[in-house]
């Protein structure tokens, strides 16, 4: 649509969590480093919390890619949609670990098969890392079933590491009395920060560069100011608004994205009741 107009090789603000665009901002890098450190200790659980659109899935994908090159040490499993029963979760874990089993196997037998495979991997000096995305939505019973896997032990110890990624509701979930043991088992908890004004500018420039842009500054300073205000520093909202602003600029034949283009983009996604006070909210301190 606007790729050729702006001299790009691809769309820079796609909503898909493409690790090609991963940016080592302080909060993201700190979370990445903490997860890697957590894999070295004896604690089984860690969690990363951030509001919707803060970049949790992107970070999760980046960690998966980082561990992929160390297959001799780590076996990874990724559960992106954990709204499932205990049995469904075990089937998903078995599939991720490439465990062959009958589809109509009982839950008890499935648990035995998964346990046997985990013990075999532990004895081979492998650490199994289970990433659970959108963990705030996981049923308590299913989360407890996962926790029980961390009690599997033999002379080689338990080398199952579970990383929970979730929205702030995950903290509320872990306050439930039935999950007290899991909460106590957490080795660390990290909250992803939203981007400040300077980080928004760095983020936009980084994604444009990764998309093949090598020209002068495409977003005017006042456009970046408004982009920061309109998105509140949420990466997903930055992507949505920046993409729409580029579309507006393209339709007008402009090469530079201005404050007006960003305002039109924000106006496009606001609901009717919100539009009335939009100008006052965005253009006043």
C-alpha positions in Angstrom: 0.0 0.0 0.0 2.5 2.7 1.1 5.7 0.6 1.0 7.1 2.0 -2.2 5.9 5.6 -1.4 8.1 5.7 1.7 11.0 3.6 0.4 10.3 0.5 2.6 11.0 -3.1 2.0 8.1 -4.3 4.1 5.4 -3.0 6.5 7.2 -1.8 9.6 4.3 -1.8 12.1 2.7 -5.3 11.7 0.9 -6.6 14.8 2.5 -10.0 14.4 5.2 -10.7 17.0 8.1 -10.9 14.6 11.4 -11.2 16.5 13.2 -9.5 13.5 11.8 -6.3 15.1 12.8 -7.0 18.7 14.3 -4.0 20.3 16.5 -4.2 23.4 14.9 -1.5 25.4 15.9 -1.6 29.1 12.7 -3.2 30.4 12.6 -5.9 27.7 16.3 -6.6 28.0 16.1 -6.8 31.8 13.2 -9.3 31.6 15.2 -11.4 29.0 18.2 -11.5 31.2 16.2 -12.4 34.3 14.6 -15.4 32.6 17.9 -16.7 31.3 19.3 -16.3 34.9 16.2 -18.1 36.3 17.0 -21.1 34.1 20.2 -21.6 35.9 18.9 -21.9 39.4 16.7 -24.5 41.2 13.4 -22.6 41.2 10.7 -23.9 39.0 8.4 -20.9 38.4 8.9 -17.4 37.1 6.5 -14.8 35.8 6.5 -11.7 33.6 3.6 -9.4 33.8 2.6 -6.6 31.5 -0.5 -4.9 30.2 -2.1 -6.0 26.9 0.1 -5.0 24.0 3.3 -4.4 26.2 5.4 -6.9 24.2 5.1 -10.1 26.3 4.6 -12.4 23.3 7.4 -10.9 21.4 9.7 -11.4 24.4 8.5 -15.0 24.7 9.3 -15.7 21.1 12.7 -14.1 21.5 13.5 -16.4 24.4 12.3 -19.4 22.5 14.6 -18.5 19.7 17.5 -18.0 22.1 17.1 -21.4 23.6 16.6 -23.1 20.2 20.3 -22.8 19.6 21.0 -24.7 22.8 19.1 -27.9 22.1 21.8 -29.9 23.8 20.8 -28.3 27.1 17.2 -27.1 26.7 13.9 -28.6 25.5 11.2 -26.0 25.1 7.4 -26.1 25.0 5.1 -23.2 24.2 1.5 -23.0 25.2 -0.1 -19.8 23.7 -3.7 -20.4 24.6 -3.9 -22.0 28.1 -7.7 -21.8 28.6 -7.9 -25.6 28.8 -8.6 -28.4 31.3 -5.8 -30.3 33.1 -6.1 -33.1 30.6 -6.0 -30.8 27.6 -3.0 -29.1 29.0 -1.2 -32.5 29.4 -2.1 -33.4 25.8 -0.7 -30.0 24.7 2.5 -30.5 26.7 2.9 -34.1 25.3 2.5 -32.7 21.8 5.1 -30.0 22.4 7.6 -32.5 23.8 6.9 -34.9 20.8 5.6 -37.6 23.1 3.8 -40.3 21.2 0.6 -41.4 23.0 -2.9 -42.6 22.2 -5.5 -39.9 21.6 -8.0 -41.7 23.8 -5.6 -42.4 26.6 -6.9 -41.7 30.2 -5.7 -38.7 32.1 -4.0 -41.0 34.6 -2.1 -42.8 31.9 -1.2 -39.6 30.1 0.2 -38.2 33.3 2.4 -41.3 33.6 3.6 -40.9 30.1 4.5 -37.3 30.5 6.2 -37.9 33.8 8.3 -40.7 32.3 9.4 -38.5 29.5 10.3 -35.7 31.8 12.4 -38.0 34.0 14.2 -39.3 31.0 15.1 -35.8 29.9 16.3 -34.9 33.4 18.5 -37.9 33.4 19.9 -36.8 30.1 20.9 -33.6 31.7 18.2 -31.6 29.8 16.3 -28.7 31.2 12.7 -28.5 30.1 11.3 -25.0 29.7 7.6 -24.5 29.5 6.4 -21.1 28.3 2.8 -20.3 29.0 1.5 -17.1 27.3 -1.7 -15.3 28.4 -1.4 -17.2 31.7 -3.9 -14.9 33.4 -6.6 -16.9 31.6 -5.5 -20.4 32.7 -7.9 -22.2 35.1 -6.7 -22.7 38.6 -7.0 -26.5 38.4 -4.9 -26.5 35.2 -2.2 -24.3 36.8 -2.1 -26.5 39.8 -1.7 -29.6 37.5 1.4 -27.9 36.0 2.7 -27.1 39.4 2.5 -30.8 40.4 4.8 -31.7 37.6 7.5 -29.7 39.4 7.3 -32.1 42.3 8.5 -35.0 40.1 11.9 -35.9 41.4 14.6 -38.5 41.5 18.3 -38.6 42.0 18.8 -36.2 39.1 16.5 -33.6 40.5 13.6 -31.7 38.8 14.7 -29.6 35.8 11.3 -28.3 34.7 11.2 -24.5 34.4 7.9 -22.8 33.9 7.7 -19.2 32.7 4.3 -17.5 33.0 3.6 -14.5 30.8 0.4 -12.7 31.6 -1.6 -9.5 32.0 -1.9 -7.9 35.5 -4.8 -10.2 36.2 -2.2 -13.0 36.6 -1.1 -11.4 39.9 -4.7 -11.6 41.1 -5.0 -15.2 40.0 -1.9 -16.1 42.0 -3.4 -14.6 45.1 -6.0 -17.3 45.2 -5.6 -19.5 48.3 -5.4 -22.7 46.3 -2.3 -21.4 44.5 -0.3 -20.4 47.5 2.3 -23.1 46.9 2.8 -22.0 43.4 3.2 -18.3 44.4 5.8 -19.3 47.0 7.6 -21.3 44.3 8.2 -18.2 42.1 11.9 -17.4 41.7 11.2 -14.0 40.3 8.4 -11.7 39.1 9.0 -8.9 36.6 6.7 -6.2 35.3 7.3 -4.9 31.8 7.4 -1.1 31.6 5.6 0.9 29.0 7.7 3.1 26.7 8.5 6.6 27.6 8.7 9.4 25.0 12.3 8.8 24.0 11.8 5.1 23.8 8.8 5.6 21.5 11.0 7.5 19.1 13.7 4.9 19.3 11.1 2.2 18.8 9.6 3.9 15.7 13.0 4.5 14.2 14.2 1.0 14.9 11.2 -0.6 13.2 11.5 1.7 10.2 15.1 0.8 9.8 14.4 -2.9 10.1 11.7 -2.5 7.4 14.4 -1.2 5.1 14.1 2.6 5.5 17.3 4.5 5.3 16.2 8.1 4.7 15.9 11.1 7.0 13.5 11.3 9.9 10.1 10.2 8.7 8.0 11.1 11.8 8.1 14.7 12.8 8.9 15.5 16.5 5.4 16.7 17.2 4.0 13.6 15.5 6.1 11.5 17.9 4.9 13.5 20.8 1.3 12.8 19.9 2.1 9.2 19.1 3.4 8.8 22.6 0.4 10.5 24.1 -2.1 8.6 22.0 -0.5 5.2 22.6 0.5 5.7 26.3 3.7 3.9 25.3 2.0 0.6 24.6 3.9 -1.1 21.7 0.8 -2.6 20.1 -1.0 0.7 20.1 2.2 2.4 18.7 2.1 -0.1 15.8 -1.6 0.5 15.2 -1.4 4.3 15.2 1.9 4.5 13.3 0.6 2.2 10.6 -2.6 4.3 10.3 -0.6 7.5 10.3 1.5 6.3 7.4 -1.6 5.4 5.5 -3.0 8.9 6.1 0.3 10.5 4.9 0.4 8.3 1.9 -3.2 9.1 0.9 -2.3 12.8 1.1 0.9 12.3 -0.9 3.1 13.4 2.0 6.6 12.1 2.7 6.8 13.2 6.4 4.3 12.0 9.0 3.0 15.1 10.9 1.0 15.6 14.1 -2.1 16.0 12.0 -1.6 12.5 10.4 -1.2 10.9 13.8 -4.2 12.8 15.2 -6.3 11.5 12.3 -5.0 8.0 13.1 -6.0 8.3 16.7 -9.4 9.7 15.7 -10.0 6.7 13.5 -9.7 4.2 16.4 -11.6 6.2 19.0 -15.2 5.4 19.7 -17.8 8.1 19.1 -18.3 9.2 22.7 -14.5 9.6 23.1 -14.0 11.7 20.1 -15.7 14.7 21.6 -13.0 15.2 24.2 -10.1 13.8 22.2 -8.5 17.1 21.2 -8.5 18.5 24.7 -7.1 15.2 26.2 -4.2 15.0 23.7 -3.2 18.6 23.3 -3.2 19.7 26.9 -0.8 18.7 29.6 
